Amino acid sequence: MVNVDPNATPLSPPLPVGKVFILESWGTPPDDTTVTFLASEPRTIVVRRGGPDNSLFARVTLPAGTVAPARGDSATVRVAIRPGAYGIELVTEDSVLVRGGAEVTFSYAIHFIAPDGARAVYGTDLRFERYLGIGRLEADSMLVFLDSWRPASDLLTARLTGPGRYLVAAPRAPPGFRAIVF
């Protein structure tokens, strides 16, 4: 018997962005956020939607030493938002994001919209949601899916691999539904 973590998203191969469903979002989009902090200290950047609900959109967690400043001891990180989609662009200004536990968590409980065609492919929103993963959009328009997991209902987390654009998406052709065996 194979044990499958029910909180993990089945990992999809890299796909052209045209071959994925990008999770859509409605409501007031969050504003871009820029934070300057001591690189030797941990930092959590909380990105909230605008009023009236001010709900959580994303949380970027940067453990101490994850961002290496080019000079001095302060690092600047900008989180830019993609209106209408669950995605961020992470920009490190005069700094380098190094691997070491940096993560992004998206919260999609309230503003989740399955894109056109997703229900026809997956059958239900729940099945579509099961295959959502976080991917990094590369320069060649390929979305490289990252190991993604759900720390709680309607939250999706992945480790950051560097600056760049990260999207919540699922393949347009799911790799087949697998049973979860405990």
Short mmCIF file of the C-alpha atoms (twelve columns), coordinates in Angstrom:
data_MODEL
# 
_entry.id   MODEL 
# 
loop_
_atom_site.group_PDB 
_atom_site.id 
_atom_site.type_symbol 
_atom_site.label_atom_id 
_atom_site.label_alt_id 
_atom_site.label_comp_id 
_atom_site.label_asym_id 
_atom_site.label_seq_id 
_atom_site.Cartn_x 
_atom_site.Cartn_y 
_atom_site.Cartn_z 
_atom_site.pdbx_PDB_model_num 
ATOM 1   C CA . MET A 1   0.000   0.000  0.000   1 
ATOM 2   C CA . VAL A 2   1.151   3.491  -0.812  1 
ATOM 3   C CA . ASN A 3   0.482   6.251  1.685   1 
ATOM 4   C CA . VAL A 4   -0.360  9.580  0.105   1 
ATOM 5   C CA . ASP A 5   -0.433  12.786 2.115   1 
ATOM 6   C CA . PRO A 6   -3.993  14.123 1.731   1 
ATOM 7   C CA . ASN A 7   -2.688  17.656 2.305   1 
ATOM 8   C CA . ALA A 8   -0.218  17.515 -0.599  1 
ATOM 9   C CA . THR A 9   -1.095  18.470 -4.152  1 
ATOM 10  C CA . PRO A 10  -0.169  15.857 -6.758  1 
ATOM 11  C CA . LEU A 11  2.919   17.307 -8.466  1 
ATOM 12  C CA . SER A 12  2.339   18.162 -12.114 1 
ATOM 13  C CA . PRO A 13  5.124   18.416 -14.687 1 
ATOM 14  C CA . PRO A 14  6.096   21.869 -16.003 1 
ATOM 15  C CA . LEU A 15  3.478   23.084 -18.474 1 
ATOM 16  C CA . PRO A 16  3.099   26.023 -20.859 1 
ATOM 17  C CA . VAL A 17  0.964   28.672 -19.165 1 
ATOM 18  C CA . GLY A 18  -1.693  28.131 -21.856 1 
ATOM 19  C CA . LYS A 19  -2.135  24.534 -20.637 1 
ATOM 20  C CA . VAL A 20  -3.093  25.412 -17.068 1 
ATOM 21  C CA . PHE A 21  -6.135  26.858 -15.346 1 
ATOM 22  C CA . ILE A 22  -4.996  29.824 -13.244 1 
ATOM 23  C CA . LEU A 23  -7.158  30.221 -10.157 1 
ATOM 24  C CA . GLU A 24  -9.190  33.384 -10.527 1 
ATOM 25  C CA . SER A 25  -10.015 35.868 -7.810  1 
ATOM 26  C CA . TRP A 26  -12.810 38.389 -7.409  1 
ATOM 27  C CA . GLY A 27  -13.182 41.308 -5.062  1 
ATOM 28  C CA . THR A 28  -10.885 44.194 -4.227  1 
ATOM 29  C CA . PRO A 29  -7.318  43.162 -5.062  1 
ATOM 30  C CA . PRO A 30  -4.554  43.781 -2.545  1 
ATOM 31  C CA . ASP A 31  -2.138  46.628 -3.027  1 
ATOM 32  C CA . ASP A 32  1.485   45.919 -3.858  1 
ATOM 33  C CA . THR A 33  3.590   45.757 -0.714  1 
ATOM 34  C CA . THR A 34  7.233   46.784 -0.251  1 
ATOM 35  C CA . VAL A 35  9.083   45.973 2.952   1 
ATOM 36  C CA . THR A 36  12.615  46.904 4.065   1 
ATOM 37  C CA . PHE A 37  13.956  44.962 7.056   1 
ATOM 38  C CA . LEU A 38  17.132  43.665 8.673   1 
ATOM 39  C CA . ALA A 39  18.145  40.579 6.696   1 
ATOM 40  C CA . SER A 40  19.382  38.925 9.889   1 
ATOM 41  C CA . GLU A 41  15.850  38.971 11.313  1 
ATOM 42  C CA . PRO A 42  12.905  36.824 10.200  1 
ATOM 43  C CA . ARG A 43  10.094  38.637 8.401   1 
ATOM 44  C CA . THR A 44  6.542   37.712 7.515   1 
ATOM 45  C CA . ILE A 45  4.826   39.845 4.889   1 
ATOM 46  C CA . VAL A 46  1.041   39.666 5.166   1 
ATOM 47  C CA . VAL A 47  -0.826  40.770 2.051   1 
ATOM 48  C CA . ARG A 48  -4.490  41.607 2.626   1 
ATOM 49  C CA . ARG A 49  -7.236  42.549 0.213   1 
ATOM 50  C CA . GLY A 50  -8.639  46.040 0.251   1 
ATOM 51  C CA . GLY A 51  -11.819 46.987 2.072   1 
ATOM 52  C CA . PRO A 52  -14.396 46.166 2.983   1 
ATOM 53  C CA . ASP A 53  -13.275 42.642 4.010   1 
ATOM 54  C CA . ASN A 54  -9.481  43.047 4.311   1 
ATOM 55  C CA . SER A 55  -9.157  39.255 4.181   1 
ATOM 56  C CA . LEU A 56  -5.854  37.441 3.887   1 
ATOM 57  C CA . PHE A 57  -4.667  37.024 0.292   1 
ATOM 58  C CA . ALA A 58  -1.109  35.773 0.757   1 
ATOM 59  C CA . ARG A 59  1.597   35.463 3.365   1 
ATOM 60  C CA . VAL A 60  5.305   35.455 2.463   1 
ATOM 61  C CA . THR A 61  7.524   34.040 5.203   1 
ATOM 62  C CA . LEU A 62  11.229  34.880 5.077   1 
ATOM 63  C CA . PRO A 63  13.300  33.202 7.803   1 
ATOM 64  C CA . ALA A 64  16.380  35.043 9.093   1 
ATOM 65  C CA . GLY A 65  19.151  35.013 6.490   1 
ATOM 66  C CA . THR A 66  16.867  34.048 3.617   1 
ATOM 67  C CA . VAL A 67  17.436  37.389 1.884   1 
ATOM 68  C CA . ALA A 68  21.054  38.440 1.407   1 
ATOM 69  C CA . PRO A 69  21.514  42.191 0.923   1 
ATOM 70  C CA . ALA A 70  23.933  43.331 -1.775  1 
ATOM 71  C CA . ARG A 71  25.295  45.908 0.650   1 
ATOM 72  C CA . GLY A 72  24.609  46.848 4.252   1 
ATOM 73  C CA . ASP A 73  22.363  44.815 6.481   1 
ATOM 74  C CA . SER A 74  18.898  45.778 5.173   1 
ATOM 75  C CA . ALA A 75  16.947  43.943 2.502   1 
ATOM 76  C CA . THR A 76  14.021  45.227 0.448   1 
ATOM 77  C CA . VAL A 77  11.358  42.859 -0.867  1 
ATOM 78  C CA . ARG A 78  8.370   43.843 -2.996  1 
ATOM 79  C CA . VAL A 79  5.277   41.699 -3.402  1 
ATOM 80  C CA . ALA A 80  3.356   42.749 -6.519  1 
ATOM 81  C CA . ILE A 81  -0.160  41.438 -7.104  1 
ATOM 82  C CA . ARG A 82  -1.778  40.095 -10.264 1 
ATOM 83  C CA . PRO A 83  -5.338  41.521 -10.238 1 
ATOM 84  C CA . GLY A 84  -7.990  38.905 -11.025 1 
ATOM 85  C CA . ALA A 85  -5.736  35.936 -10.266 1 
ATOM 86  C CA . TYR A 86  -4.173  34.213 -7.312  1 
ATOM 87  C CA . GLY A 87  -0.584  35.128 -7.943  1 
ATOM 88  C CA . ILE A 88  2.250   37.331 -6.789  1 
ATOM 89  C CA . GLU A 89  5.460   38.623 -8.228  1 
ATOM 90  C CA . LEU A 90  8.269   38.592 -5.708  1 
ATOM 91  C CA . VAL A 91  10.967  41.183 -6.375  1 
ATOM 92  C CA . THR A 92  14.096  41.545 -4.286  1 
ATOM 93  C CA . GLU A 93  15.611  44.985 -4.754  1 
ATOM 94  C CA . ASP A 94  19.420  45.076 -4.325  1 
ATOM 95  C CA . SER A 95  19.142  41.736 -2.528  1 
ATOM 96  C CA . VAL A 96  19.314  38.065 -3.357  1 
ATOM 97  C CA . LEU A 97  16.727  35.563 -2.174  1 
ATOM 98  C CA . VAL A 98  18.593  32.445 -1.159  1 
ATOM 99  C CA . ARG A 99  17.031  29.074 -0.547  1 
ATOM 100 C CA . GLY A 100 16.471  28.303 3.032   1 
ATOM 101 C CA . GLY A 101 12.845  28.007 3.925   1 
ATOM 102 C CA . ALA A 102 11.206  31.068 2.325   1 
ATOM 103 C CA . GLU A 103 7.542   30.246 1.664   1 
ATOM 104 C CA . VAL A 104 4.390   31.709 0.183   1 
ATOM 105 C CA . THR A 105 0.918   30.777 1.408   1 
ATOM 106 C CA . PHE A 106 -2.178  31.755 -0.567  1 
ATOM 107 C CA . SER A 107 -5.583  31.980 1.114   1 
ATOM 108 C CA . TYR A 108 -8.442  31.406 -1.313  1 
ATOM 109 C CA . ALA A 109 -11.442 30.628 0.928   1 
ATOM 110 C CA . ILE A 110 -13.636 33.625 0.146   1 
ATOM 111 C CA . HIS A 111 -12.633 34.783 -3.341  1 
ATOM 112 C CA . PHE A 112 -12.133 31.414 -5.136  1 
ATOM 113 C CA . ILE A 113 -13.411 31.308 -8.723  1 
ATOM 114 C CA . ALA A 114 -12.903 28.244 -10.889 1 
ATOM 115 C CA . PRO A 115 -11.890 29.500 -14.358 1 
ATOM 116 C CA . ASP A 116 -14.051 28.836 -17.422 1 
ATOM 117 C CA . GLY A 117 -13.727 25.211 -18.435 1 
ATOM 118 C CA . ALA A 118 -12.361 23.921 -15.107 1 
ATOM 119 C CA . ARG A 119 -15.655 22.360 -14.000 1 
ATOM 120 C CA . ALA A 120 -16.031 20.634 -17.382 1 
ATOM 121 C CA . VAL A 121 -12.575 19.052 -16.997 1 
ATOM 122 C CA . TYR A 122 -12.626 18.279 -13.268 1 
ATOM 123 C CA . GLY A 123 -16.356 17.729 -12.722 1 
ATOM 124 C CA . THR A 124 -16.579 19.740 -9.489  1 
ATOM 125 C CA . ASP A 125 -14.905 22.692 -7.810  1 
ATOM 126 C CA . LEU A 126 -13.667 20.321 -5.108  1 
ATOM 127 C CA . ARG A 127 -11.811 18.104 -7.602  1 
ATOM 128 C CA . PHE A 128 -10.368 21.195 -9.285  1 
ATOM 129 C CA . GLU A 129 -9.248  22.515 -5.903  1 
ATOM 130 C CA . ARG A 130 -7.548  19.162 -5.146  1 
ATOM 131 C CA . TYR A 131 -5.167  19.644 -8.083  1 
ATOM 132 C CA . LEU A 132 -4.288  23.276 -7.413  1 
ATOM 133 C CA . GLY A 133 -0.596  23.838 -6.922  1 
ATOM 134 C CA . ILE A 134 1.728   26.800 -6.768  1 
ATOM 135 C CA . GLY A 135 3.983   27.219 -9.764  1 
ATOM 136 C CA . ARG A 136 6.758   29.591 -10.770 1 
ATOM 137 C CA . LEU A 137 6.330   31.185 -14.190 1 
ATOM 138 C CA . GLU A 138 9.600   30.993 -16.102 1 
ATOM 139 C CA . ALA A 139 10.793  33.378 -18.844 1 
ATOM 140 C CA . ASP A 140 9.758   30.871 -21.542 1 
ATOM 141 C CA . SER A 141 6.114   30.974 -20.268 1 
ATOM 142 C CA . MET A 142 6.432   27.546 -18.680 1 
ATOM 143 C CA . LEU A 143 4.816   27.121 -15.286 1 
ATOM 144 C CA . VAL A 144 7.045   24.952 -13.095 1 
ATOM 145 C CA . PHE A 145 4.899   23.453 -10.356 1 
ATOM 146 C CA . LEU A 146 6.422   23.386 -6.882  1 
ATOM 147 C CA . ASP A 147 5.757   20.897 -4.102  1 
ATOM 148 C CA . SER A 148 2.624   22.423 -2.588  1 
ATOM 149 C CA . TRP A 149 0.714   21.513 0.533   1 
ATOM 150 C CA . ARG A 150 -2.287  22.657 2.542   1 
ATOM 151 C CA . PRO A 151 -1.497  23.685 6.126   1 
ATOM 152 C CA . ALA A 152 -5.243  24.225 6.644   1 
ATOM 153 C CA . SER A 153 -8.440  24.307 4.632   1 
ATOM 154 C CA . ASP A 154 -8.356  26.819 1.753   1 
ATOM 155 C CA . LEU A 155 -4.646  27.584 2.244   1 
ATOM 156 C CA . LEU A 156 -1.949  26.494 -0.179  1 
ATOM 157 C CA . THR A 157 1.780   26.769 0.587   1 
ATOM 158 C CA . ALA A 158 5.023   26.205 -1.347  1 
ATOM 159 C CA . ARG A 159 8.690   26.977 -0.820  1 
ATOM 160 C CA . LEU A 160 9.951   29.907 -2.889  1 
ATOM 161 C CA . THR A 161 12.756  29.158 -5.324  1 
ATOM 162 C CA . GLY A 162 13.820  32.773 -5.863  1 
ATOM 163 C CA . PRO A 163 12.387  36.045 -7.089  1 
ATOM 164 C CA . GLY A 164 9.765   35.733 -9.794  1 
ATOM 165 C CA . ARG A 165 6.081   35.286 -10.527 1 
ATOM 166 C CA . TYR A 166 4.162   32.610 -8.607  1 
ATOM 167 C CA . LEU A 167 0.663   31.456 -9.587  1 
ATOM 168 C CA . VAL A 168 -1.958  29.120 -8.140  1 
ATOM 169 C CA . ALA A 169 -2.975  26.821 -10.986 1 
ATOM 170 C CA . ALA A 170 -4.001  23.319 -12.055 1 
ATOM 171 C CA . PRO A 171 -3.320  21.462 -15.326 1 
ATOM 172 C CA . ARG A 172 -5.989  21.719 -18.038 1 
ATOM 173 C CA . ALA A 173 -5.557  17.963 -18.510 1 
ATOM 174 C CA . PRO A 174 -5.353  16.427 -15.032 1 
ATOM 175 C CA . PRO A 175 -2.921  13.510 -14.727 1 
ATOM 176 C CA . GLY A 176 -5.715  11.192 -13.587 1 
ATOM 177 C CA . PHE A 177 -7.326  11.087 -10.208 1 
ATOM 178 C CA . ARG A 178 -5.592  8.922  -7.673  1 
ATOM 179 C CA . ALA A 179 -7.049  7.314  -4.618  1 
ATOM 180 C CA . ILE A 180 -5.782  8.290  -1.197  1 
ATOM 181 C CA . VAL A 181 -4.855  5.219  0.822   1 
ATOM 182 C CA . PHE A 182 -4.067  5.362  4.544   1 
# 
